[in-house]
Amino acid sequence: MLSASIYADTNFVISPLDRRLFGTFVEHLGRCVYGGIYEPGHPTADAQGFRGDVMALTRELGPTIVRYPGGNFLSGYNWEDGVGPKDQRPTKLDLAWGTTETNEFGTNEFIDWCRAADIEPMFAVNLGTRGADEARCFLEYCNHPGGSHYSDLRRAHGYEAPHDIKFWCLGNEMDGPWQICQKTANEYGRIAQETAKAMRMLDRSLTLAACGSSQREMPTYAAWEHEVLNQCFNQVDFISLHAYFKNEADDIETYFTSLEDLNFFIKEVAAIADTVASQKRSTKRIMLSLDEWNVWYKARTPADLKGVDWAKAPPLLEEIYTFEDALIVGGALIVMMNNADRVKTACLAQLVNVIGAIFTETGGPAWRQTIFHPFALASRVGHGVVLQPRVQTEGYATAAHPFVPYLLSTVLHNPETGEAVVFALNRSTKEEMDLQIDLRGVGERLELRAATELHHADLKAINSKAAPDEVSPKANAQVSVEGSRVQARLKPQSWNVIHLAGG
């Protein structure tokens, strides 16, 4: 049996945890909107066409913020097409995904859906085919109270009060050759700067995010971040990161190292942002928005990526997640929480059907994919501050990583409630782990609220319509508490949550 230990003291804190780290993403892609969150005529649909079963699962998943409307779709999207009377909205061809967009669902419908789900909206402006003028007009439509052309247009559409959207993304993946109207770093940095400046002239309370590299493997990575921030540093608050994890070698030990790569990625981009700050003699710190992240490697064939004959809402990017994918998602959440001083928002891409935590059958049921569970558990108990623990653990080596710790963990403390939460991933493929936890400052007589494990004997196990709960969390009876010390036995290849009350 492996042995590992965690020592954490409430006097040593990495950062308060920003609840926007538990965000998600809705794009006009495949069946994410049509047949996902919106399906008029579905047995559970309400008067606005929102699927009630998906809404219920979304509330259970617990996202705090949701990014919209894209994604690659964004770079060819005219926001005006998605507002006003539905029978007057144009049907358009979406070049990003090769499909037909009816615009039946748009800005105001999305805001209504967010309000019903109690989620903060995160909007994005098109800096592919459009620019600063369209962005400031869109902002005026959404956020200005009234008395101007676009704000009064919103009121005429039945929305008297402004939507008051605070978080805006300046484009999407503008470094990618697949992007509609790809830009160089200098071109994008300039348009991001001027768009942000125009938007702030209208609403100074905004939080704005510039596009970072589409992935760490891009040939322009790092140079892109530096040049973009050199151009727009004074006008933006965040730079984005996108990360998709793959198990193409079908080797779980190598797959686990994608979590090490994510940690490197986060720290590298933070270092680049701080380099720009130092060159500008600025004390300002750019924060990181990991506004697209998930497992995605199976649904990548040409048929997965493009519609046929400009179909309406065809099934695209419909990744079916395994238990091992859920372990990676749980591990990624731990990595993000351990970097809570810089990662202040993150969006699991996406919410439903399209590489989604929720899966639906059009006209039929909805169920939780395996990756649903670590996200829902983390969002439910992820409050307070992230502590700086001392961790001792054995590990293993791969060709690219000389030491991979078997234990990947983080510790949260909520000063308001006195509670603490330990998240722990045992990356050993064969051995159980005896974990000793010493929590100082939480209380001398801790009480176990819940001990939950996500484990399955088959790494390839999935949830399906026929077996929707094949992979699901269960109680871990092998956790005990004495004073400020916790002892736990963790199964091999398991993701665990230990929830404690101070005392």
Residue pairs with C-beta under 8 A, 6 or more apart in sequence:
1 431
1 432
1 433
1 434
2 393
2 394
2 406
2 426
2 428
2 431
2 432
2 433
2 434
3 394
3 433
3 434
3 435
3 436
4 391
4 392
4 393
4 394
4 406
4 407
4 433
4 434
4 435
4 436
5 391
5 392
5 393
5 435
5 436
5 437
5 438
6 389
6 390
6 391
6 407
6 409
6 411
6 422
6 424
6 435
6 436
6 437
6 438
7 389
7 390
7 391
7 437
7 438
7 440
8 387
8 388
8 389
8 390
8 411
8 413
8 437
8 438
8 439
8 440
9 387
9 439
9 440
9 441
10 387
10 413
10 415
10 439
10 440
10 441
10 442
11 440
11 441
12 387
12 388
13 385
13 386
13 387
13 388
13 413
14 338
14 339
14 340
14 341
14 385
14 386
14 387
14 388
15 340
15 341
15 385
15 386
16 340
16 384
16 385
16 386
17 337
17 340
17 382
17 383
17 384
17 385
17 386
17 412
18 340
18 343
18 344
18 345
19 64
19 382
19 383
20 64
20 65
20 120
20 167
20 344
20 345
20 346
21 64
21 336
21 337
21 340
21 343
21 344
21 345
21 346
21 382
22 62
22 63
22 64
22 65
22 346
22 375
22 378
22 379
22 382
23 63
23 64
23 65
23 66
23 67
23 122
23 291
23 345
23 346
23 347
23 348
24 61
24 63
24 65
24 66
24 67
24 347
24 348
24 349
24 350
24 351
24 357
25 66
25 67
25 68
25 71
25 291
25 292
25 347
25 348
25 349
25 350
25 351
26 32
26 33
26 36
26 37
26 66
26 67
26 68
26 69
26 110
26 350
26 351
26 352
27 33
27 68
27 69
27 70
27 71
27 72
27 73
27 74
27 349
27 350
27 354
28 69
28 70
28 71
28 73
28 77
28 94
28 101
28 105
29 70
29 71
29 72
29 73
29 96
29 97
29 316
29 317
29 350
29 354
30 97
30 99
30 313
30 314
30 315
30 316
30 317
30 318
30 353
30 354
31 313
31 314
31 315
31 316
31 318
31 352
31 353
31 354
31 360
31 362
32 350
32 351
32 352
32 353
32 354
32 356
33 105
33 313
34 102
34 104
34 105
34 312
34 313
35 313
35 353
35 360
35 362
36 51
36 54
36 351
36 352
36 353
36 354
36 356
36 358
36 360
37 50
37 51
37 54
37 55
37 58
37 113
37 351
37 352
38 49
38 50
38 51
38 104
38 105
38 109
38 113
39 45
39 49
39 51
39 360
39 362
39 363
40 49
41 49
41 363
42 49
42 51
42 363
43 363
44 51
44 52
44 53
44 54
45 51
45 52
46 52
48 109
48 112
48 113
49 105
50 112
50 113
50 116
51 360
51 366
53 360
53 365
53 366
54 352
54 358
54 360
54 366
55 116
55 117
57 358
57 366
57 367
57 368
57 372
58 117
58 119
58 351
58 352
58 358
59 117
59 118
60 368
60 376
61 351
61 357
61 358
61 372
61 375
61 376
61 379
62 375
62 376
62 379
62 380
63 119
63 348
63 351
63 379
64 119
64 120
64 379
65 119
65 120
65 121
65 122
65 167
65 345
65 347
66 114
66 117
66 119
66 120
66 121
66 122
66 347
66 351
67 122
67 123
67 124
67 169
67 291
67 292
67 347
68 110
68 121
68 122
68 123
68 124
69 77
69 82
69 110
69 123
69 124
70 77
70 96
70 124
70 172
71 96
71 172
71 292
72 96
72 97
72 172
72 173
72 178
72 179
72 180
73 94
73 96
73 97
73 101
74 124
74 125
74 126
74 128
74 171
74 172
75 96
75 126
75 127
75 128
75 129
75 171
75 172
75 174
75 179
75 180
75 181
76 94
76 95
76 96
76 126
76 128
76 129
76 180
77 126
78 92
78 126
78 130
78 134
79 106
79 107
79 126
79 134
79 138
79 141
81 89
81 90
81 92
81 101
81 103
81 106
82 89
82 103
82 105
82 106
82 107
82 109
83 89
83 106
83 107
83 108
83 141
83 153
83 154
83 157
84 153
84 157
86 103
86 104
89 102
89 103
89 104
89 106
90 103
91 100
91 101
91 102
91 103
92 100
92 101
92 103
93 99
93 100
93 101
93 310
94 100
94 101
95 180
96 180
97 305
97 306
97 307
97 316
98 306
98 307
98 308
98 310
99 307
99 310
99 311
99 312
99 313
99 314
99 316
100 307
100 310
100 311
100 312
102 312
107 141
107 142
107 163
108 154
108 157
108 158
108 159
110 121
111 121
111 159
111 163
111 165
114 120
114 121
120 166
120 167
121 163
121 165
121 167
122 165
122 167
122 168
122 169
122 291
122 345
122 347
123 138
123 142
123 165
123 167
123 168
123 169
124 168
124 169
124 170
124 171
124 172
125 134
125 135
125 138
125 139
125 168
125 169
125 170
125 171
125 195
125 199
126 134
126 135
126 171
127 135
127 170
127 171
127 174
127 183
127 188
127 191
127 192
127 195
128 171
128 172
128 174
128 179
128 180
128 181
128 182
129 180
129 181
131 191
131 194
131 195
132 191
132 194
132 195
132 197
132 198
132 199
133 198
135 170
135 195
135 198
135 199
136 195
136 198
136 199
136 201
136 202
137 150
138 150
139 168
139 199
139 202
139 203
139 206
140 148
140 149
140 150
140 151
140 202
141 150
141 151
141 153
141 154
142 154
142 162
142 163
142 164
142 165
143 162
143 163
143 164
143 165
143 202
143 203
144 150
144 151
144 162
144 202
144 203
145 151
145 161
145 162
146 152
146 155
146 160
151 162
154 162
154 163
166 205
166 206
166 207
167 206
167 207
167 209
167 345
168 199
168 206
168 207
168 208
168 209
169 208
169 209
169 211
169 240
169 289
169 291
170 192
170 195
170 196
170 208
170 209
170 210
170 211
170 232
170 236
171 188
171 191
171 192
171 211
172 179
172 211
173 179
173 211
173 214
173 242
174 182
174 183
174 188
174 211
175 182
175 183
175 185
175 188
175 211
175 213
175 214
175 218
175 220
175 224
176 182
176 214
176 218
183 191
185 220
185 223
185 224
185 227
185 228
186 227
186 231
188 211
188 228
189 210
189 227
189 228
189 229
189 230
189 231
189 232
190 231
190 232
192 210
192 211
192 228
192 231
192 232
192 235
192 236
193 231
193 232
193 234
193 235
196 208
196 210
196 232
196 235
196 236
197 235
199 206
199 208
200 206
200 208
200 235
207 237
207 238
208 235
208 236
208 237
208 238
209 236
209 237
209 238
209 239
209 240
209 289
209 291
209 345
210 228
210 229
210 232
210 236
210 238
210 239
210 240
211 228
211 239
211 240
212 224
212 225
212 228
212 239
212 240
212 241
212 242
212 269
213 220
213 221
213 222
213 224
213 225
213 241
213 242
214 242
215 221
215 242
215 243
215 244
216 243
216 261
216 264
216 265
216 268
218 224
222 268
222 272
225 239
225 269
225 272
225 273
226 272
226 275
226 276
228 239
229 236
229 239
229 272
229 273
229 276
229 286
230 276
230 279
233 276
233 277
233 280
233 282
233 284
233 286
234 280
234 284
236 286
237 286
237 287
238 286
238 287
238 288
238 289
238 344
238 345
239 269
239 273
239 286
239 288
239 289
240 288
240 289
240 290
240 291
240 292
241 265
241 266
241 269
241 288
241 289
241 290
241 291
241 293
242 290
242 291
242 292
242 293
243 262
243 265
243 290
243 292
243 293
243 332
244 292
244 293
244 294
244 295
244 296
244 297
244 349
245 255
245 258
245 262
245 294
245 295
245 296
245 297
245 328
245 332
246 255
246 258
246 295
246 296
246 297
247 254
247 255
247 295
247 297
247 324
247 325
247 328
248 297
249 255
252 324
252 429
252 459
252 493
253 396
253 398
253 404
253 427
253 429
254 398
255 324
255 328
256 327
256 328
256 331
256 404
256 427
257 398
257 400
257 401
257 404
258 328
259 328
259 331
259 332
259 334
259 335
259 408
260 401
260 404
262 293
262 332
262 335
262 336
263 335
263 338
263 339
266 288
266 290
266 335
266 336
266 339
266 342
266 343
267 339
269 288
270 288
270 339
270 342
273 285
273 286
273 288
274 285
276 286
277 283
277 284
277 285
277 286
285 342
287 342
287 343
287 344
287 345
288 339
288 342
288 343
288 344
289 343
289 344
289 345
289 346
289 347
290 336
290 343
290 345
290 346
290 347
291 345
291 346
291 347
291 349
292 347
292 349
293 332
293 346
293 347
293 348
293 349
294 329
294 348
294 349
294 350
294 355
294 371
295 319
295 321
295 325
295 328
295 329
295 355
295 371
296 317
296 319
296 349
296 355
297 319
298 319
298 320
299 316
299 317
299 318
299 319
299 320
299 355
304 316
304 317
304 318
305 316
305 317
306 316
307 314
307 316
308 314
315 353
316 354
317 354
317 355
318 353
318 354
318 355
318 359
319 355
319 356
320 359
320 369
320 462
320 464
321 369
321 370
321 371
321 462
321 463
322 370
322 459
322 460
322 461
322 462
323 370
323 454
323 456
323 458
323 459
323 460
323 461
323 462
323 471
324 459
324 460
324 493
325 370
325 371
326 370
326 371
326 373
326 374
326 454
326 471
326 495
327 374
327 425
327 454
327 493
327 494
327 495
329 348
329 371
329 374
329 375
330 374
330 378
330 423
330 425
330 454
330 495
331 408
331 425
331 427
331 495
333 374
333 375
333 378
333 423
334 408
334 409
334 410
334 423
334 425
335 408
336 343
336 346
337 378
337 382
337 386
337 410
337 412
337 423
338 386
338 410
340 386
348 357
348 371
348 375
349 355
350 356
351 357
351 358
352 358
352 359
352 360
352 366
353 359
353 360
356 369
357 368
357 369
357 371
357 372
357 375
358 366
358 367
358 368
358 369
358 372
359 366
359 367
359 368
359 369
359 463
360 366
360 367
361 465
364 465
365 465
365 468
367 463
367 464
367 465
367 468
368 376
368 463
368 468
368 469
368 472
369 462
369 463
370 461
370 462
370 463
370 471
373 454
373 471
373 472
373 473
374 454
374 495
377 452
377 454
377 473
377 497
378 423
378 497
381 412
381 419
381 421
381 497
381 499
382 412
382 421
383 412
383 414
383 416
383 417
383 419
384 412
384 413
384 414
384 415
384 416
384 417
384 419
385 412
385 413
385 414
385 415
386 410
386 411
386 412
387 411
387 412
387 413
389 409
389 410
389 411
391 405
391 407
391 409
393 405
393 406
393 407
394 405
394 406
395 403
395 404
395 405
395 406
396 403
396 404
396 406
396 427
396 428
397 403
397 404
398 404
404 427
405 427
406 426
406 427
406 428
406 433
407 424
407 425
407 426
407 427
407 433
407 435
408 424
408 425
408 427
409 422
409 423
409 424
409 425
410 422
410 423
411 420
411 421
411 422
411 423
411 439
412 420
412 421
412 422
412 423
413 419
413 420
413 441
413 442
414 420
414 421
417 501
418 442
418 443
418 501
418 502
418 503
419 449
419 499
419 500
419 501
419 502
420 439
420 442
420 446
420 499
420 500
420 502
421 497
421 498
421 499
421 500
422 437
422 486
422 496
422 497
422 498
422 500
423 495
423 496
423 497
424 435
424 488
424 490
424 495
424 496
424 497
424 498
425 494
425 495
425 496
426 432
426 433
426 490
426 491
426 492
426 493
426 494
426 496
427 493
428 492
428 493
429 492
429 493
430 492
431 492
432 489
432 490
432 491
432 492
433 489
433 490
433 492
434 487
434 488
434 489
435 486
435 487
435 488
435 489
435 490
436 485
436 486
436 487
437 485
437 486
437 487
437 488
437 498
438 484
438 485
438 486
439 446
439 484
439 485
439 486
439 500
440 484
442 484
442 500
442 502
443 484
443 501
443 502
443 503
444 483
444 484
444 503
445 483
445 484
445 503
446 481
446 483
446 484
446 485
446 486
446 500
446 501
446 502
446 503
447 481
447 500
447 501
447 502
447 503
448 479
448 480
448 481
448 486
448 498
448 499
448 500
448 501
449 499
449 500
449 501
450 475
450 497
450 498
450 499
451 475
451 476
451 477
451 479
451 488
451 496
451 497
451 498
451 499
452 473
452 474
452 475
452 476
452 496
452 497
452 498
452 499
453 473
453 474
453 475
453 476
453 490
453 491
453 494
453 495
453 496
453 497
454 471
454 472
454 473
454 474
454 494
454 495
454 496
455 474
455 491
455 493
455 494
455 495
456 470
456 471
459 493
461 470
461 471
462 470
462 471
463 469
463 470
463 471
463 472
464 470
476 488
476 489
476 490
476 496
478 488
478 489
479 486
479 487
479 488
479 489
479 498
480 486
480 487
480 488
481 487
481 500
486 498
486 500
488 496
488 498
490 496
